[in-house]
């Protein structure tokens, strides 16, 4: 009997879920930064690598690209990278220090650990609002959903964002009801970190507003809430003021809201609900479970998790173009989806009083869950693939033969993944003529995997250090002409 109680203990089950979640996230953990969304992963990874190579400067993060990323692109010779405060990048840097060197597997492992922490917070939150069975099921869905698995081991700030956002949701909700000094400090800490990683953590405040109103029953908050919100948001405001001093390092972001004017158009609903939900994330089976769980009235009378779904929906609407353009933008809503897929599954397992017998609903639940995982994996498995392995090969070769302090041009359509492989600062595309890049920014080498007009012009006019069917590396400081002049007009 004691053995059975141990096996079915909620914490034993949670531990097994964490083990499963960890193991499935190890799949292709050593994949080079050339898989899906490698451009954004490379930018994030470069900040951590430069912390290790050039010194730890969290208030002045730098990546590899000098091309310019602002609203009106201007050169960025100092390679500033001011987006999220580099909490995730710092954790990766500390892992590199402990390891004694840069290792892409460690960067992915940090994301995995953050994801496992998210599973714990999701379990605690759902158990607090609903029940243990639903909480364990939600944790399991989050752990094994193929979309969630892939985006839990990427080198992006999103896994860290979800971890701190769920921690904020859990601890702030408890603090509202329990008013403990310990919970106050912990909730402030998680809120600070969540907003510093990405301000979209603010969408997790809507469920907390529900908790506040349910507890206090009035619009104007007591003084203790002001004593919470000021220290919780002050670091984020300070970071935003500080980063405004480095406009050349701030990527364009206004387009994420509705830059393509797609919001509320038929194409928006098709992309979000048809393509992302109905294909990539949940599939039709998972979408059925989600909506089935969403319409079920909670027995506890608590609607915090429903407000989490509402805030997730608002997030999709506010960042309409961003969510249509990038599938990783939906990672922040995966906890809400996991919760109500779990509610749908548990409801089917428990059956309906006076309606369909459990002998039918339990096989239906198993079938729908299996179908969700199977179809989801068929969609997601392609994201692990290396999009262009040549950039890895060329980058590793260039890294071996070029001086460590070299500045390069590694044109790859503006994608910095190639520049990351070369492991040198420089330009991801030729923003200026080669002569200007050499004279103004100290560019000395040209590395390309594309034999286009510009590359062929470089080959004809400068000494090549390596030239093969896959890639070329040229020394821009050594013109072929004996006079030292470029012989041909440079193509655009």
C-alpha positions in Angstrom: 0.0 0.0 0.0 2.8 2.4 0.9 4.5 1.6 -2.4 1.3 2.4 -4.3 0.9 5.7 -2.4 4.4 6.6 -3.3 4.0 5.7 -7.0 0.8 7.8 -7.3 2.1 10.6 -5.1 1.6 13.9 -6.9 5.3 14.9 -6.4 6.5 11.5 -7.7 4.3 12.0 -10.8 5.6 15.6 -11.2 9.2 14.3 -10.9 8.6 11.7 -13.6 7.1 14.4 -15.9 10.2 16.5 -15.3 12.4 13.6 -16.2 10.4 12.9 -19.4 10.4 16.6 -20.2 14.2 16.8 -19.8 14.9 13.7 -21.9 12.8 14.7 -24.9 14.4 18.2 -24.8 17.9 16.6 -25.2 17.0 15.6 -28.8 19.6 17.2 -31.1 20.9 19.4 -28.3 24.2 19.7 -30.1 22.6 21.1 -33.3 24.7 24.0 -34.6 23.0 27.4 -34.8 21.6 26.8 -38.3 18.2 25.4 -37.5 14.9 27.2 -37.5 15.0 30.8 -36.5 18.8 30.6 -36.4 19.1 34.3 -37.1 17.4 35.2 -33.8 19.1 32.4 -31.9 22.5 33.6 -33.3 21.9 37.1 -32.1 21.1 35.9 -28.6 24.0 33.4 -28.5 26.4 36.1 -29.7 25.7 38.3 -26.7 26.6 35.4 -24.3 29.7 34.5 -26.3 30.9 38.1 -26.3 30.4 38.3 -22.6 32.8 35.4 -22.4 35.3 36.6 -25.0 35.3 40.4 -24.3 34.2 40.7 -20.7 31.0 40.7 -18.8 29.1 43.9 -19.5 25.4 43.2 -18.9 24.4 46.9 -19.2 26.1 47.2 -22.6 25.4 43.9 -24.4 27.0 43.4 -27.7 26.6 40.8 -30.5 28.5 40.3 -33.8 26.6 42.4 -36.3 27.8 45.9 -37.2 25.2 46.4 -40.0 22.7 48.5 -38.0 19.3 47.4 -36.7 17.4 50.5 -35.7 14.1 51.9 -37.2 16.2 53.9 -39.7 19.1 51.5 -40.1 22.5 53.2 -39.2 25.8 51.5 -38.9 26.4 49.9 -35.5 30.2 49.7 -35.2 30.1 49.0 -31.5 27.8 46.1 -32.1 25.3 47.1 -29.4 22.4 44.8 -28.8 19.7 46.4 -26.8 16.5 44.4 -26.6 15.7 42.3 -23.5 17.9 42.8 -20.5 20.4 39.9 -20.8 19.3 37.7 -18.0 19.3 34.6 -20.2 22.5 35.6 -21.8 24.1 36.1 -18.4 23.1 32.6 -17.3 24.6 31.2 -20.4 27.8 33.2 -19.8 28.1 31.8 -16.3 27.7 28.3 -17.7 30.5 29.1 -20.1 32.7 30.3 -17.3 32.1 27.1 -15.3 32.7 25.0 -18.4 35.8 26.9 -19.3 34.7 27.6 -22.8 31.8 28.3 -25.2 29.6 25.3 -25.8 26.3 25.6 -27.7 24.9 22.6 -25.7 25.2 24.6 -22.5 23.2 27.5 -24.0 20.4 25.1 -24.9 20.7 23.4 -21.5 20.0 26.7 -19.8 16.8 27.0 -21.8 15.8 23.5 -20.9 16.3 24.1 -17.2 14.1 27.2 -17.5 11.5 25.2 -19.2 11.5 22.5 -16.5 11.0 25.3 -13.9 8.0 26.5 -16.0 6.5 23.0 -15.7 6.8 23.2 -11.9 5.2 26.7 -11.8 2.4 25.6 -14.2 1.7 22.6 -12.0 1.6 24.7 -8.8 -0.7 27.3 -10.4 -3.2 24.9 -11.9 -3.3 22.9 -8.6 -4.0 26.1 -6.7 -6.8 27.0 -9.1 -8.3 23.6 -10.0 -7.1 20.2 -8.8 -4.0 17.9 -8.7 -5.1 15.7 -11.6 -5.6 18.6 -13.9 -2.3 20.2 -12.7 -0.3 17.1 -13.4 -2.0 16.7 -16.8 -1.2 20.3 -17.7 2.4 19.8 -16.7 2.6 16.7 -18.8 1.0 18.4 -21.9 3.5 21.3 -21.6 6.4 18.7 -21.2 5.6 16.6 -24.3 3.8 18.9 -26.7 6.2 18.9 -29.7 6.0 22.6 -30.3 6.8 23.2 -26.7 9.7 20.8 -26.7 11.4 22.5 -29.6 11.0 26.0 -28.3 12.1 24.9 -24.8 15.6 24.2 -26.1 16.2 27.1 -28.4 18.8 29.8 -27.7 16.1 32.5 -27.2 14.9 34.5 -24.2 11.4 32.9 -24.5 12.0 29.9 -22.2 13.3 32.3 -19.5 10.4 34.7 -20.1 7.8 31.9 -19.6 9.6 30.7 -16.4 9.6 34.2 -14.8 6.1 35.0 -16.0 4.6 31.8 -14.6 6.6 32.4 -11.4 5.2 36.0 -11.2 1.7 34.6 -11.8 2.0 32.1 -9.0 3.7 34.1 -6.4 1.8 37.4 -6.9 -1.5 35.5 -6.8 -0.5 33.9 -3.5 0.8 37.3 -2.1 -2.5 38.9 -3.0 -4.4 36.5 -0.8 -1.8 35.7 1.9 0.0 39.1 2.3 3.2 37.5 3.4 6.5 39.5 3.5 8.3 36.5 2.0 5.9 36.2 -0.8 6.1 40.0 -1.3 9.9 39.8 -2.0 9.7 36.7 -4.1 6.8 38.1 -6.2 8.7 41.4 -6.8 11.8 39.4 -7.9 9.9 37.3 -10.4 8.0 40.4 -11.7 11.3 42.4 -12.2 12.9 39.5 -14.0 9.8 38.8 -16.2 9.5 42.4 -17.4 13.3 42.8 -17.9 13.3 39.7 -20.1 10.4 41.0 -22.2 7.7 43.5 -21.4 5.1 41.2 -23.0 5.1 39.6 -19.5 2.6 42.4 -18.8 -0.1 40.2 -20.4 0.2 37.9 -17.4 -1.0 40.8 -15.2 -4.6 40.5 -16.5 -5.3 37.3 -14.5 -3.7 38.9 -11.5 -6.0 41.9 -11.8 -8.9 39.3 -11.6 -7.3 37.9 -8.4 -6.9 41.4 -7.0 -10.5 42.3 -7.7 -11.8 39.0 -6.3 -9.8 39.6 -3.1 -10.3 43.3 -2.6 -13.6 44.0 -4.3 -12.8 47.6 -5.2 -11.1 49.5 -8.0 -8.8 51.8 -6.0 -6.0 49.5 -4.5 -4.8 49.6 -0.9 -1.4 51.1 -0.2 0.4 47.7 -0.2 -0.2 47.3 -3.9 1.6 50.6 -4.7 4.5 49.4 -2.5 4.6 46.3 -4.7 4.2 47.8 -8.2 6.8 50.5 -7.8 9.8 48.3 -7.0 8.5 45.6 -9.4 8.4 47.8 -12.5 11.1 50.4 -11.7 14.0 48.3 -13.0 12.2 47.8 -16.3 11.6 51.5 -16.7 15.2 52.3 -15.8 16.4 49.8 -18.4 14.2 51.3 -21.1 15.6 54.8 -20.3 19.1 53.5 -20.3 18.8 51.7 -23.6 17.5 54.8 -25.3 21.0 56.1 -25.2 22.0 53.5 -27.8 19.5 53.9 -30.7 21.8 52.1 -33.2 21.5 48.9 -31.1 17.7 48.9 -30.8 15.9 46.7 -33.4 12.8 47.9 -35.2 9.7 46.8 -33.3 6.7 49.0 -34.3 6.0 46.7 -37.2 5.2 43.8 -34.8 1.9 45.4 -33.8 0.2 45.7 -37.1 2.8 46.7 -39.6 1.2 44.7 -42.4 -2.4 45.8 -41.4 -3.3 42.1 -41.1 -5.1 42.4 -37.7 -8.8 41.2 -37.9 -8.4 40.3 -41.6 -9.3 36.8 -42.8 -5.7 36.0 -43.3 -4.9 36.8 -39.6 -7.5 34.2 -38.4 -6.3 31.7 -41.0 -2.7 32.0 -39.9 -3.2 32.0 -36.2 -6.1 29.5 -35.8 -5.8 27.5 -39.0 -2.0 27.3 -39.4 -0.5 27.8 -36.0 -3.2 26.2 -33.7 -4.7 23.8 -36.2 -1.4 22.6 -37.6 1.8 23.4 -35.8 1.0 23.8 -32.1 -2.1 21.7 -31.2 -3.4 20.3 -34.5 -7.1 19.7 -34.9 -7.2 17.1 -32.1 -5.5 19.4 -29.6 -7.6 22.3 -30.6 -10.7 20.3 -29.9 -9.4 19.4 -26.5 -8.5 23.0 -25.8 -11.9 24.5 -26.7 -13.7 21.6 -25.0 -11.8 22.3 -21.8 -12.3 26.1 -22.2 -16.1 25.9 -22.1 -16.2 23.7 -19.0 -17.1 25.7 -16.0 -14.6 25.2 -13.1 -16.0 23.5 -10.1 -14.0 25.8 -7.8 -15.5 28.9 -9.3 -12.1 30.3 -10.0 -11.5 31.9 -13.3 -7.9 33.1 -13.1 -6.9 30.6 -15.8 -9.7 31.7 -18.1 -8.3 35.2 -17.8 -4.9 33.8 -18.7 -6.5 32.6 -22.0 -8.1 36.0 -22.5 -4.7 37.7 -22.0 -3.1 35.3 -24.4 -5.8 36.1 -27.0 -5.2 39.8 -26.5 -1.5 39.2 -26.9 -2.2 37.6 -30.3 -4.3 40.6 -31.3 -1.9 43.3 -30.1 1.2 41.8 -31.8 -0.8 40.8 -34.8 2.0 41.1 -37.4 4.6 39.6 -35.1 2.5 36.6 -34.4 1.7 36.0 -38.0 5.4 36.5 -39.1 7.2 34.4 -36.4 5.9 31.2 -35.0 8.1 31.5 -31.9 6.0 34.5 -30.8 3.3 32.0 -29.7 5.5 30.4 -27.0 4.2 32.7 -24.3 0.7 31.4 -24.7 1.6 27.7 -24.5 1.0 27.5 -20.7 -2.6 28.7 -21.3 -3.1 26.2 -24.1 -1.6 23.4 -22.0 -4.0 24.1 -19.1 -7.2 23.8 -21.1 -6.0 20.9 -23.2 -5.5 19.2 -19.8 -9.0 20.3 -18.6 -10.4 18.7 -21.8 -8.5 15.5 -21.2 -9.4 15.2 -17.5 -13.1 15.9 -18.3 -13.1 13.1 -20.8 -11.4 10.7 -18.4 -13.9 11.5 -15.7 -16.9 11.2 -18.0 -20.3 12.9 -18.0 -22.9 12.1 -15.5 -26.0 10.9 -17.2 -24.5 11.2 -20.7 -21.7 9.3 -22.6 -20.2 6.5 -20.5 -16.5 6.6 -19.6 -15.9 3.5 -21.7 -16.2 5.8 -24.7 -14.8 9.0 -23.4 -11.5 7.6 -22.0 -10.5 6.0 -25.4 -11.5 9.2 -27.1 -9.3 11.2 -24.8 -6.3 8.9 -25.4 -6.9 8.9 -29.2 -7.1 12.7 -29.3 -4.0 13.2 -27.2 -2.0 10.7 -29.2 -3.2 12.3 -32.4 -2.2 15.8 -31.1 1.3 14.6 -30.3 1.8 12.6 -33.5 0.6 15.3 -35.9 2.4 17.9 -33.9 5.7 16.0 -34.2 5.2 15.6 -37.9 5.0 19.4 -38.2 7.7 20.3 -35.8 10.4 17.8 -36.6 11.5 19.9 -39.7 12.4 22.8 -37.4 15.4 20.8 -36.0 16.9 20.5 -39.5 20.0 22.5 -40.5 18.7 24.9 -43.1 22.1 25.3 -44.9 24.9 23.3 -43.5 27.4 25.0 -45.7 27.4 28.1 -43.5 28.6 25.9 -40.6 31.3 24.4 -42.7 32.5 27.7 -44.1 32.3 29.4 -40.7 34.4 26.7 -39.0 37.0 27.0 -41.7 37.1 30.8 -41.5 37.3 30.6 -37.8 40.5 28.5 -38.1 42.4 30.6 -40.6 41.4 34.2 -39.9 42.9 36.4 -37.2 41.0 36.5 -34.0 40.6 40.3 -34.2 39.5 40.3 -37.9 36.4 42.2 -39.0 34.5 40.4 -41.8 31.7 40.7 -44.3 29.7 37.5 -44.2 26.7 38.2 -46.5 23.8 35.9 -45.9 20.8 38.0 -46.8 21.2 39.9 -43.5 20.9 36.7 -41.5 23.5 36.8 -38.7 23.6 33.0 -38.3 26.5 32.9 -40.8 28.3 35.7 -39.0 28.0 33.7 -35.8 29.6 30.6 -37.4 32.5 32.7 -38.6 33.0 33.8 -34.9 34.1 37.3 -35.9 32.4 40.7 -35.7 31.3 42.3 -39.0 28.5 42.7 -41.4 25.8 40.3 -42.3 25.3 42.1 -45.6 27.1 44.7 -47.6 25.4 47.9 -46.3 28.1 50.0 -48.1 30.5 49.5 -50.9 33.4 47.3 -50.0 35.9 50.2 -50.2 33.8 52.1 -47.5 33.6 49.0 -45.3 37.3 48.6 -45.4 38.2 52.3 -44.9 35.5 53.2 -42.3 35.0 50.0 -40.3 38.3 48.1 -40.7 36.7 45.2 -42.6 39.5 43.0 -44.0 37.9 39.7 -45.0 35.0 38.6 -47.2 33.4 35.2 -46.6 30.5 34.0 -48.8 28.6 30.8 -49.5 26.8 32.4 -52.5 28.6 32.9 -55.8 26.6 35.9 -56.8 27.7 39.0 -58.7 29.2 40.6 -55.6 31.2 37.5 -54.7 32.5 37.0 -58.2 33.6 40.6 -58.3 35.5 40.1 -55.0 37.2 37.0 -56.4 38.3 38.8 -59.5 39.7 41.8 -57.6 41.1 40.5 -54.3 43.3 37.6 -53.2 41.4 34.5 -52.2 42.5 32.6 -49.2 40.1 29.7 -50.0 37.9 29.0 -53.0 35.9 25.8 -53.5 32.5 24.9 -54.8 30.9 25.6 -51.4 32.4 28.9 -50.2 35.0 31.5 -50.8 37.2 33.5 -48.4 39.0 36.6 -49.7 41.4 39.1 -48.2 40.1 42.6 -48.9 43.4 44.2 -48.0 45.1 42.6 -50.9 43.9 43.7 -54.3 45.0 41.6 -57.2 46.1 44.7 -59.2 49.8 45.5 -58.9 48.8 49.2 -58.5 46.7 48.3 -55.5 43.5 49.6 -57.2 40.3 47.8 -57.7 40.0 47.0 -61.4 36.2 46.8 -61.8 33.2 48.7 -60.7 31.6 47.0 -57.8 28.1 45.6 -58.4 25.3 46.5 -56.1 
